[in-house]
Amino acid sequence: MKYYAHSKENAPVDEWQTLEEHSDAVAKMAAEFAKPFYSAQWAWWLGELHDLGKARRSFQNYLKVSNGLTDDKYDGSDHSHSGVGAVWAYENFPKHPLKKVAAYCVAGHHAGLPDWTEGTMPNGSLLIRLERERDFVREPAVASWIANRNSLQSPSPPTALPWEMRYEDISFWTRMLFSCLTDADFIDTESVMNSSNASARAQYPTLNDLAPQFFQALDAKQSSAPVTPVNHIRAEIRAACEAAADLPCGLFSLTVPTGGGKTLSGTAFAFRHALKHGLKRIIYVIPYTSIIEQTADVLRQFLGAENVVEHHSNFSPEKETQQSRLATENWDAPVIVTTNVQFFESLYACKSSRCRKLHNIAQSVVILDEAQLLPPRLLLPCVAAIKQLVQHYGVSIVLSTATQPALPGLDDVREIIPEAMDLYGRLKRTELILPETRTVRQSWEEIADELQQHDQVLCIVNTRRDCRVLYARKPDGTIHLSATMCGEHRSRVIADIKEKLKAGEPVRVISTQLVEAGVDIDFPVVYRAFTGLSSIAQAAGRCNREGLMSQPGRVVVFMPPKPAPSGELRKAEDVLTGMLESRVNVESPDSYPEFFKRFYSAQNDLGEAFKEWLTKDAYYFRFQFREAAQAFKIIDDQESASVIVRYGDNDALLRSLYAVGPKRDIMRRLQRYTVSVPRRTLAEMRDKGFVVEAHPGVFVQTELPSLYNENYGLDLYRDNLPPEDLQY
């Protein structure tokens, strides 16, 4: 009997892919993917085992019937296949660790890594699947395939783990092997089933190819830059980054005040370091989608648009090519720009679609931009993942920030910038004015009056509601900027602000903290509502950024009418209050580690829960992969939901959504027109008729003209309809 892995529509049987061809190709490719972490033989076995179940008579008959071929023996019975290789490994290697590694990876290569025992996720127990599918391996067709498959008889699986593993290493390693298997399986299947995608994939230059282009463009930019003290220091920072690139792979920090040119200097380090140590790609990880486009655009100017792949939810489909879309599936491009959400959630994911990219993180330089913004609630599992990548997967990680956090458990961090450079002293471009007392608060009217005194001023507040309230008392010509505005709207507003600043025009901006991390705007005066120390330092980075003023820029910290709401903002505020009461010099960069040490100690981290799921029973290879993946959500979709708003020219897209449903292309294009809304607020807006559920889980603003305002975005705080809306 001839066994097939994949059929081709409207093609004769002799053009189908045989099971032998597919198994050989996947095993070989998975092994190649696993070489960087010394696990090639382990991955080879997973490839060999993953589709054993396709030898089942029911599966072979299913292929025939699905392609219009007559098969009187097929009665439509169960033809599932993914669990057979798991059962076979479990029974043939009873005392070998491969049995459980293979069981997780092979059984999950379609549905995702299972839990060991049934947890809160339904149908996710490996134990149940092994029991339910154990008889499949004894079916005559499967037994015949195995008996005639020489590679299953010899060589034997590797007997030793690739390094002396600690308990906390095993679940991460299993997930990396799973990545090798699922990516290899997908790519080989694609080569048979979708030749157009296959031919467009992985046609990228290497970092070695791109480096001359990058450094030539960087040299040109540096030589043509105006001769200023700030630009002189930026050149020194670049030189320090390139000098540190020869250091062995590992964990680095790049601590540079805002406006010091971290993006390009950090990229120069990454290129030099990758070329020195044979690393394969550079991955930029950024906390907010509001700044990711800016970073990607800068890198495109130096590397070419086709060589920089953005992977985040707010990416504009107009910029996407077939090649870049495919690269987001498995990150096989030389330069990736992504978000904390995409990067860290993938490292703890269980679904094959999210895990495919993981093996391509190995042997990379990862730059964690604005590292102080790692989610405090998930800090310990984030740090655990960082340590795994550095210790076992040939990754160098750069913690890039102006306010270096004291991340718990990372004790071997090497600072790239020599202390003797005294960057904070030499790049001091602002005067920090703290409130004389923290007990007396100002009204929004008083703050609005102060802002009126400045032609160019940025005022940053703590919440979207505060932003709206202050904006309602706005001086003439004030601009509102917050996350009640969709991404498309915010991008246009930020571009307008930059143009006004460049032209020297009056411009007053009231914003939430979304401008604090990496948005390149430069005001002579910045007001900041009292908050945590790192946020105040980031706000100061939007003031006199280029150092061109004859006097220091002014950063005024004020006490708003009310303290920040409970949660991380309130904790950060309380920590700074305690430091000021202890007379800590908060203008010294030495105060940042102290701030973060106190701040992190006040958080409720989920680290212990992840130990329960992924470490506690690691000696027995018992993991709750799905429980961990469900819990590791940087953005809690149980607390908020996205609403598609009516803005700009998206009416045609909304008509398509209603007509054909939430297709991938339509939803990708509409992503730039979404606003995150708390679930409780969403329920109220639906009751009032402001929002409808166009499709299950897809919420759309109704056609009421005033609900989305050109000045401040979606009106989350509306109680009643104005007269102009009553006709709808």
SELOVO-725211 format. One line per 3 residues: number of its first residue (from 1); for each residue x, y, z of C-alpha. Coordinates in Angstrom, 3 decimals. Example, Ala and Ser with C-alpha at 12.3 -4.5 7.8 and 13.67 -1.06 7.14 Angstrom:
BEGIN
1) 12.300/-4.500/7.800; 13.670/-1.060/7.140
// end
This chain:
BEGIN
1) 0.000/0.000/0.000; 1.201/3.519/-0.822; 0.635/6.092/1.917
4) -0.023/9.779/1.296; 0.372/12.819/3.525; -1.306/15.456/1.350
7) -3.540/15.416/-1.680; -3.744/18.063/-4.381; -7.062/19.368/-5.592
10) -7.790/18.439/-9.218; -4.491/16.549/-9.452; -3.973/12.811/-10.115
13) -2.925/10.631/-7.204; 0.624/10.248/-8.499; 1.103/14.019/-7.901
16) 0.101/13.792/-4.255; 2.783/14.035/-1.574; 3.647/10.677/-0.039
19) 3.841/10.211/3.694; 7.462/9.159/3.308; 8.367/12.378/1.474
22) 6.612/14.547/4.043; 8.041/12.763/7.089; 11.572/12.921/5.712
25) 11.299/16.613/4.835; 9.790/17.676/8.157; 12.300/15.658/10.199
28) 15.224/17.132/8.279; 13.936/20.708/8.467; 12.995/20.514/12.161
31) 16.466/19.179/12.952; 18.043/22.112/11.110; 15.871/24.563/13.044
34) 16.934/23.017/16.372; 20.694/23.107/15.742; 21.227/26.487/17.451
37) 20.172/24.964/20.759; 21.846/21.568/20.302; 18.602/19.652/19.873
40) 18.712/18.557/16.239; 18.265/14.840/16.923; 15.379/15.485/19.269
43) 13.612/17.621/16.661; 14.351/15.026/13.963; 12.455/12.416/15.956
46) 9.485/14.731/16.382; 9.356/15.233/12.622; 9.576/11.510/12.068
49) 6.739/10.777/14.482; 4.334/13.662/13.942; 2.237/12.164/11.114
52) 2.371/8.434/11.917; -1.404/8.564/12.196; -1.767/9.438/8.521
55) -0.975/5.798/7.804; -4.394/4.927/9.209; -6.662/3.329/6.618
58) -9.410/5.805/7.552; -7.151/8.796/6.829; -5.994/7.431/3.483
61) -9.613/6.743/2.513; -10.573/10.244/3.666; -8.014/11.776/1.276
64) -9.475/9.826/-1.621; -13.099/10.658/-0.923; -12.259/14.337/-0.318
67) -10.841/14.465/-3.826; -13.789/12.812/-5.523; -12.275/9.357/-5.754
70) -14.496/6.370/-5.032; -13.683/4.314/-1.951; -16.347/1.828/-0.900
73) -14.415/1.018/2.268; -14.676/4.544/3.720; -17.624/4.953/6.050
76) -16.797/8.439/7.354; -15.389/7.100/10.629; -12.767/8.863/12.731
79) -9.641/9.733/10.732; -7.755/11.841/13.305; -4.018/11.328/13.133
82) -2.033/13.633/15.445; -2.118/11.458/18.550; -0.738/8.237/17.004
85) 2.932/9.242/17.067; 2.520/10.389/20.657; 1.128/6.999/21.704
88) 3.854/5.139/19.780; 6.655/7.134/21.470; 5.036/6.666/24.854
91) 4.849/2.894/24.445; 8.225/2.322/22.746; 10.362/4.493/25.031
94) 8.756/3.965/28.436; 11.799/5.160/30.431; 13.024/7.771/27.951
97) 12.266/11.527/28.259; 11.437/11.539/24.547; 8.143/9.821/25.284
100) 6.609/12.865/26.978; 8.371/15.482/24.836; 7.056/13.713/21.733
103) 3.649/13.225/23.305; 3.181/16.950/23.962; 4.601/18.119/20.626
106) 3.185/15.471/18.291; -0.273/15.319/19.867; -0.399/19.123/19.815
109) 1.010/19.903/16.386; -2.443/20.919/15.132; -4.511/21.754/18.215
112) -1.674/23.212/20.303; 0.386/21.992/23.248; -1.930/20.193/25.686
115) -2.013/20.239/29.466; -0.884/17.110/31.270; -4.179/16.827/33.130
118) -7.570/18.392/32.480; -7.570/21.954/33.767; -9.833/24.899/33.165
121) -9.289/24.601/29.381; -11.669/21.979/27.878; -10.391/19.004/25.856
124) -6.805/19.843/26.716; -5.537/16.812/28.626; -2.669/14.806/27.157
127) -3.438/11.901/29.485; -6.979/11.649/28.134; -5.805/11.768/24.531
130) -3.189/9.057/25.060; -5.840/6.795/26.506; -8.454/7.642/23.882
133) -6.148/7.104/20.873; -3.961/4.247/22.064; -5.666/1.650/19.859
136) -4.996/3.622/16.665; -1.332/2.641/16.742; -2.306/-1.034/16.537
139) -4.405/-0.715/13.412; -2.971/-2.988/10.647; -2.169/-0.153/8.228
142) -0.291/1.824/10.896; 1.582/-1.266/12.099; 2.568/-2.068/8.496
145) 3.878/1.480/7.912; 5.936/1.414/11.120; 7.364/-2.038/10.392
148) 8.547/-0.927/6.949; 9.860/2.464/8.079; 13.582/1.859/8.653
151) 14.100/5.196/10.400; 11.745/4.093/13.172; 13.893/1.039/13.852
154) 17.240/2.870/14.017; 18.957/5.006/15.061; 17.690/5.135/18.613
157) 16.627/8.476/20.084; 19.333/10.510/21.861; 19.727/9.294/25.416
160) 21.005/12.503/26.995; 19.325/15.885/27.202; 21.208/18.561/25.207
163) 22.485/20.250/28.376; 22.269/19.640/32.105; 18.737/20.869/32.498
166) 17.209/22.371/35.584; 13.526/21.798/36.195; 12.717/25.335/35.042
169) 14.414/24.684/31.664; 12.280/21.776/30.477; 8.928/23.365/29.611
172) 10.624/26.175/27.676; 12.782/23.653/25.772; 9.707/21.583/24.939
175) 8.009/24.672/23.553; 11.077/25.493/21.433; 11.093/21.962/20.010
178) 7.383/22.318/19.327; 8.208/25.482/17.363; 10.723/23.587/15.202
181) 8.191/20.861/14.463; 5.202/23.081/13.689; 7.160/25.479/11.476
184) 8.776/22.636/9.533; 5.411/20.903/9.120; 3.739/24.079/7.917
187) 6.500/25.042/5.477; 6.691/21.601/3.887; 2.914/21.392/3.603
190) 2.868/24.846/2.040; 5.435/23.763/-0.561; 2.931/21.187/-1.782
193) -0.358/22.973/-1.266; 0.501/26.638/-1.942; 3.424/27.086/-4.311
196) 2.865/30.863/-4.550; 3.494/31.365/-0.831; 6.353/28.879/-0.826
199) 8.211/30.709/-3.591; 7.800/34.080/-1.829; 9.066/32.850/1.530
202) 12.563/33.378/2.961; 14.002/35.471/0.149; 15.752/37.878/2.522
205) 19.357/39.062/2.657; 21.422/38.172/5.731; 22.665/40.613/8.354
208) 26.091/40.281/6.719; 24.543/41.521/3.481; 22.733/44.419/5.154
211) 25.512/45.667/7.445; 27.484/47.705/4.816; 24.273/49.462/3.734
214) 23.354/50.264/7.337; 26.725/51.639/8.389; 27.148/53.645/5.193
217) 23.791/55.340/5.814; 24.592/55.849/9.513; 27.970/57.414/8.702
220) 26.286/59.758/6.224; 23.666/60.820/8.770; 26.288/61.404/11.442
223) 28.592/63.439/9.169; 25.731/65.658/7.934; 24.231/66.278/11.385
226) 24.522/69.848/12.749; 27.510/70.404/15.024; 25.820/70.569/18.429
229) 26.773/69.285/21.884; 23.925/66.739/21.740; 25.029/65.357/18.367
232) 28.620/65.108/19.596; 27.447/63.020/22.556; 25.284/60.863/20.253
235) 28.420/60.060/18.239; 30.182/59.026/21.461; 27.241/56.785/22.377
238) 27.423/55.077/18.995; 31.182/54.537/19.402; 30.647/53.000/22.856
241) 27.965/50.676/21.482; 30.191/49.451/18.668; 33.147/48.983/21.036
244) 31.022/46.799/23.351; 29.858/44.587/20.489; 32.894/42.297/20.762
247) 31.864/41.185/24.261; 30.563/37.609/24.558; 26.863/36.980/23.975
250) 24.617/37.514/26.948; 22.616/40.163/28.744; 23.341/43.871/28.226
253) 21.861/47.188/29.272; 21.945/50.342/27.194; 21.211/53.211/29.578
256) 20.997/56.502/27.715; 18.947/59.607/28.554; 16.031/60.261/26.220
259) 17.141/61.972/23.046; 20.539/60.299/23.099; 19.952/58.296/19.918
262) 19.388/54.857/21.458; 17.569/53.430/18.421; 20.394/53.812/15.888
265) 23.249/53.294/18.341; 21.548/50.176/19.711; 21.108/48.903/16.157
268) 24.803/49.564/15.467; 25.651/47.428/18.508; 23.273/44.716/17.292
271) 24.841/44.564/13.823; 28.435/44.509/15.082; 27.582/41.959/17.774
274) 25.693/39.710/15.346; 28.542/39.769/12.817; 31.104/39.037/15.527
277) 29.220/36.042/16.932; 27.377/34.680/13.889; 23.891/35.672/15.050
280) 21.054/35.553/12.519; 18.654/38.422/13.132; 17.828/41.561/15.079
283) 14.500/41.738/16.907; 13.262/45.068/18.246; 10.636/44.642/20.999
286) 8.647/47.792/21.798; 5.933/48.315/24.430; 3.448/50.472/22.522
289) 2.075/50.379/18.995; 2.077/54.200/19.175; 5.882/54.218/18.789
292) 6.540/50.987/16.929; 5.788/52.551/13.544; 8.244/55.353/14.270
295) 11.046/52.901/15.054; 10.267/50.735/12.024; 10.241/53.778/9.742
298) 13.661/54.859/11.041; 15.104/51.398/10.397; 13.558/51.273/6.905
301) 15.419/54.451/5.978; 18.690/52.644/6.687; 17.892/49.100/5.581
304) 15.190/49.393/2.920; 11.478/48.912/3.445; 11.576/45.336/2.168
307) 14.070/44.206/4.838; 12.225/45.370/7.978; 9.181/43.344/9.042
310) 6.655/44.864/11.440; 4.582/42.405/13.438; 1.883/43.961/15.589
313) -1.871/44.382/15.643; -1.862/48.012/14.465; 0.219/47.446/11.325
316) -1.170/49.085/8.207; -2.017/46.446/5.563; -1.101/48.959/2.850
319) 2.547/48.491/3.842; 2.282/44.705/3.809; 3.612/42.567/0.972
322) 3.134/38.851/0.500; 6.705/38.318/1.641; 6.397/40.431/4.796
325) 3.065/38.821/5.705; 4.628/35.385/5.470; 7.584/36.526/7.568
328) 5.256/37.489/10.422; 4.267/33.828/10.669; 7.729/32.585/11.627
331) 10.069/35.602/11.807; 12.526/34.378/9.173; 13.424/37.964/8.135
334) 16.712/39.614/9.219; 15.082/42.527/11.124; 11.819/42.194/13.060
337) 10.039/45.035/14.852; 7.343/43.818/17.220; 5.605/44.484/20.516
340) 5.969/43.225/24.076; 2.580/41.572/23.595; 3.610/39.616/20.494
343) 7.075/38.690/21.805; 6.375/37.587/25.369; 2.912/36.105/24.801
346) 4.421/33.940/22.044; 7.105/32.690/24.434; 4.342/31.343/26.697
349) 1.874/30.378/23.963; 0.556/26.886/23.299; -0.995/27.331/19.834
352) 1.103/26.242/16.883; 0.405/29.500/15.017; 1.901/31.558/17.866
355) 4.793/29.169/18.546; 6.089/28.763/14.979; 8.376/31.775/15.298
358) 10.081/30.788/18.562; 12.989/28.806/17.101; 13.926/31.851/15.005
361) 14.512/33.882/18.168; 17.492/31.610/18.901; 20.821/33.128/17.860
364) 19.376/36.641/17.637; 20.037/40.045/19.153; 16.873/41.138/20.956
367) 16.563/44.810/21.892; 13.936/45.358/24.586; 13.184/49.028/24.019
370) 11.833/50.964/27.015; 12.526/47.932/29.187; 11.061/49.702/32.215
373) 7.613/49.103/30.717; 7.628/45.319/31.066; 4.281/44.453/32.705
376) 4.796/44.348/36.503; 2.025/41.760/36.941; 3.943/39.333/34.689
379) 7.459/40.439/35.535; 8.783/37.144/36.927; 7.711/34.988/33.949
382) 9.089/37.684/31.602; 12.422/37.597/33.422; 12.385/33.776/33.396
385) 11.955/33.818/29.602; 14.785/36.343/29.205; 17.101/34.109/31.226
388) 16.182/31.029/29.202; 16.911/32.756/25.892; 20.272/34.067/27.077
391) 21.468/30.946/28.872; 20.438/28.235/26.402; 19.445/29.659/23.018
394) 22.386/31.846/21.992; 20.431/35.095/22.357; 21.919/38.435/23.354
397) 19.357/40.721/24.953; 19.766/44.479/25.304; 17.666/46.264/27.948
400) 17.421/49.697/26.343; 16.019/52.559/28.411; 16.650/55.957/29.931
403) 15.500/54.724/33.343; 17.097/51.326/33.819; 14.825/49.092/35.927
406) 16.209/46.745/38.553; 14.645/43.588/37.118; 14.564/40.907/39.834
409) 16.786/37.911/39.160; 18.921/39.492/36.420; 22.253/39.941/38.161
412) 24.674/39.487/35.263; 23.722/42.520/33.153; 26.638/44.325/31.444
415) 26.194/48.055/30.840; 27.280/49.144/27.366; 27.883/52.816/28.248
418) 30.979/53.423/30.446; 30.167/55.257/33.664; 32.915/57.782/32.906
421) 30.873/59.165/29.990; 28.532/60.836/32.549; 25.701/61.015/30.043
424) 23.076/62.231/32.490; 25.214/65.147/33.574; 26.245/66.106/30.042
427) 22.796/65.581/28.487; 20.910/67.466/31.177; 18.690/69.756/29.146
430) 15.852/70.418/31.569; 15.059/71.911/34.948; 12.784/69.704/37.065
433) 10.287/71.661/39.162; 8.591/69.468/41.770; 5.542/70.591/43.772
436) 6.487/72.157/47.080; 3.925/70.015/48.857; 2.071/66.843/47.922
439) -0.939/67.685/50.077; -2.184/70.727/48.159; -3.754/69.901/44.784
442) -4.506/72.191/41.870; -7.805/72.437/40.029; -8.009/71.780/36.289
445) -8.944/75.443/35.810; -5.706/76.536/37.502; -3.664/74.174/35.346
448) -5.424/75.354/32.174; -4.608/78.962/33.103; -0.920/78.071/33.506
451) -0.817/76.315/30.146; -2.306/79.419/28.496; 0.879/81.297/29.411
454) 3.017/79.177/27.018; 2.907/79.193/23.218; 4.423/75.707/22.975
457) 3.657/73.359/25.851; 2.939/69.677/26.440; 0.843/68.606/29.427
460) 0.750/64.888/30.291; -1.941/63.541/32.625; -2.559/60.104/34.100
463) -5.863/58.976/32.591; -8.024/59.376/29.499; -10.764/60.975/31.612
466) -8.322/63.537/33.034; -7.177/64.312/29.496; -10.748/64.941/28.374
469) -11.625/67.043/31.435; -8.585/69.290/31.060; -9.129/69.537/27.306
472) -12.672/70.820/27.963; -11.056/73.775/29.772; -8.545/74.149/26.976
475) -6.755/77.288/25.936; -7.428/78.158/22.300; -5.688/75.912/19.764
478) -5.005/73.075/22.202; -4.591/69.544/20.819; -5.959/66.462/22.587
481) -4.035/63.178/22.369; -5.140/59.967/24.061; -6.160/56.356/23.463
484) -9.798/57.389/22.982; -8.508/58.242/19.502; -7.913/55.346/17.113
487) -4.407/54.608/15.831; -5.027/56.251/12.461; -6.241/59.410/14.197
490) -3.323/59.518/16.659; -0.769/59.098/13.876; -2.209/62.076/12.008
493) -2.298/64.225/15.139; 1.304/63.393/16.115; 2.461/64.224/12.580
496) 0.610/67.562/12.821; 2.228/68.323/16.193; 5.694/67.661/14.765
499) 5.011/69.955/11.802; 3.858/72.775/14.070; 6.901/72.400/16.334
502) 9.233/72.341/13.337; 7.637/75.522/11.944; 7.807/77.280/15.324
505) 4.020/77.695/15.447; 2.060/77.895/18.716; 1.013/74.401/19.809
508) -0.429/73.265/23.108; -0.956/69.535/23.671; -2.815/67.721/26.431
511) -1.965/64.019/26.360; -2.000/60.807/28.306; 1.271/58.970/28.919
514) 1.196/57.434/25.432; 3.692/60.123/24.297; 6.227/59.308/27.008
517) 7.913/56.250/25.530; 9.863/57.052/22.397; 7.636/59.593/20.610
520) 10.108/62.067/19.110; 8.554/65.423/19.966; 10.449/68.375/21.413
523) 8.720/71.049/23.544; 10.319/73.917/25.480; 7.956/73.338/28.424
526) 6.393/70.092/29.692; 3.841/69.777/32.499; 3.427/66.359/34.114
529) 0.767/65.242/36.568; 2.385/63.734/39.653; 3.213/60.071/39.013
532) 6.049/57.549/39.227; 9.672/58.588/38.780; 10.252/56.743/35.518
535) 7.240/58.417/33.883; 8.445/61.847/34.968; 11.877/61.098/33.475
538) 10.260/59.930/30.235; 8.104/63.070/30.126; 11.259/65.142/30.542
541) 12.588/63.433/27.415; 9.951/65.352/25.397; 11.416/68.665/26.616
544) 14.373/70.441/24.945; 15.160/67.091/23.348; 17.745/68.468/20.925
547) 19.337/70.772/23.530; 19.022/73.821/21.256; 17.550/76.187/23.862
550) 19.792/78.789/25.474; 18.259/77.909/28.855; 17.203/74.508/30.196
553) 13.691/73.409/29.279; 11.168/73.440/32.121; 9.524/70.236/33.377
556) 6.789/71.187/35.847; 5.319/68.414/37.993; 1.928/69.375/39.422
559) -0.540/67.791/41.815; -3.769/67.115/39.868; -7.195/67.471/41.550
562) -7.291/63.766/42.461; -4.689/61.016/42.910; -4.296/58.384/40.196
565) -6.848/55.533/40.246; -5.924/52.424/42.198; -3.554/50.065/40.439
568) -0.100/50.455/38.946; -0.403/54.243/38.516; -1.314/54.741/42.185
571) 1.482/52.441/43.332; 4.040/54.342/41.237; 2.755/57.619/42.695
574) 2.981/56.276/46.247; 6.532/54.996/45.706; 7.753/58.399/44.516
577) 6.006/60.094/47.436; 7.870/57.787/49.817; 11.200/58.505/48.127
580) 10.672/62.270/48.330; 9.727/61.974/52.006; 12.973/60.012/52.505
583) 14.823/62.884/50.788; 16.122/60.689/47.974; 17.671/62.815/45.206
586) 15.243/61.839/42.445; 17.138/63.873/39.829; 20.074/61.452/40.018
589) 20.017/58.426/37.680; 21.064/56.358/40.710; 17.514/56.808/42.030
592) 15.940/54.784/39.204; 16.950/51.315/40.464; 15.711/52.288/43.930
595) 12.379/53.421/42.490; 11.886/50.178/40.568; 12.953/48.042/43.515
598) 10.247/49.656/45.656; 7.713/49.631/42.819; 8.142/45.951/41.960
601) 7.916/44.946/45.614; 4.433/46.489/45.693; 3.136/44.378/42.787
604) 1.146/41.160/42.758; 3.200/39.068/40.351; 1.856/35.845/38.845
607) 5.248/34.161/39.083; 4.175/31.584/41.644; 1.262/30.476/39.489
610) 3.588/29.872/36.538; 5.854/27.761/38.737; 2.815/25.662/39.609
613) 2.012/25.119/35.928; 5.486/24.824/34.399; 8.054/23.980/37.100
616) 6.534/22.163/40.053; 6.267/18.740/38.356; 8.948/19.265/35.704
619) 10.929/16.280/36.992; 8.071/14.127/35.694; 7.557/16.244/32.532
622) 4.075/17.200/33.708; 3.137/20.656/32.435; -0.015/22.730/32.126
625) 0.868/24.525/28.898; -2.634/25.765/28.173; -3.249/27.051/31.677
628) -0.035/29.090/31.477; -0.811/30.430/28.003; -4.296/31.473/29.079
631) -2.912/33.355/32.099; -0.066/35.102/30.267; -2.004/38.000/28.765
634) -0.239/41.352/28.771; -3.501/42.969/27.664; -6.365/41.418/29.598
637) -9.156/40.881/27.068; -11.482/40.026/29.953; -11.219/43.629/31.182
640) -11.490/45.521/27.895; -12.597/45.102/24.292; -11.896/46.866/21.005
643) -14.566/49.004/19.375; -14.274/49.849/15.675; -14.979/53.559/15.312
646) -16.143/55.647/12.366; -13.249/57.850/11.388; -11.773/59.198/8.185
649) -12.560/57.157/5.105; -13.355/53.782/6.686; -17.046/53.696/5.687
652) -16.345/51.318/2.782; -14.449/48.955/5.092; -17.341/48.928/7.551
655) -19.786/48.121/4.746; -17.538/45.198/3.766; -17.478/44.015/7.377
658) -21.276/43.929/7.516; -21.547/42.333/4.062; -18.989/39.510/4.203
661) -18.051/39.229/7.873; -14.790/39.607/9.805; -12.387/38.335/7.145
664) -8.675/38.618/7.898; -7.925/41.376/5.399; -10.884/43.500/6.477
667) -10.076/43.159/10.190; -6.399/43.967/9.601; -7.395/47.190/7.842
670) -9.934/48.083/10.521; -7.415/47.498/13.340; -6.129/51.058/12.898
673) -9.665/52.305/13.575; -10.184/50.670/16.971; -10.379/52.061/20.489
676) -9.978/49.924/23.613; -12.988/50.254/25.916; -13.471/48.815/29.436
679) -16.031/46.004/29.401; -18.316/47.819/31.849; -18.266/50.967/29.707
682) -18.877/48.845/26.598; -21.986/47.334/28.182; -23.307/50.825/28.995
685) -22.616/52.063/25.462; -24.446/49.074/23.971; -27.456/49.701/26.240
688) -27.566/53.317/25.045; -27.367/52.291/21.399; -23.900/53.783/20.886
691) -22.236/50.466/19.993; -23.523/47.309/18.268; -22.093/43.802/18.011
694) -21.839/43.493/14.222; -20.556/39.911/14.450; -19.817/37.782/17.529
697) -17.106/39.623/19.480; -16.839/42.414/16.854; -18.113/45.739/18.226
700) -18.783/48.755/16.000; -19.727/52.349/16.773; -23.219/53.135/15.502
703) -23.884/55.821/12.892; -24.314/58.699/15.340; -22.275/61.665/14.055
706) -21.094/63.079/17.358; -19.966/59.821/18.988; -16.535/60.112/17.397
709) -15.117/63.599/17.595; -12.321/64.927/15.390; -10.737/66.584/18.433
712) -10.850/63.913/21.123; -11.975/60.648/19.523; -14.604/58.262/20.897
715) -16.864/59.877/23.473; -16.705/57.320/26.276; -18.317/59.658/28.788
718) -21.522/60.534/26.890; -24.774/60.324/28.850; -27.359/61.622/26.398
721) -27.638/62.201/22.671; -27.269/65.744/21.338; -30.037/67.080/19.017
724) -28.049/66.400/15.831; -28.019/62.676/16.637; -31.729/62.293/17.356
727) -32.627/61.827/13.697; -30.665/58.547/13.572
// end
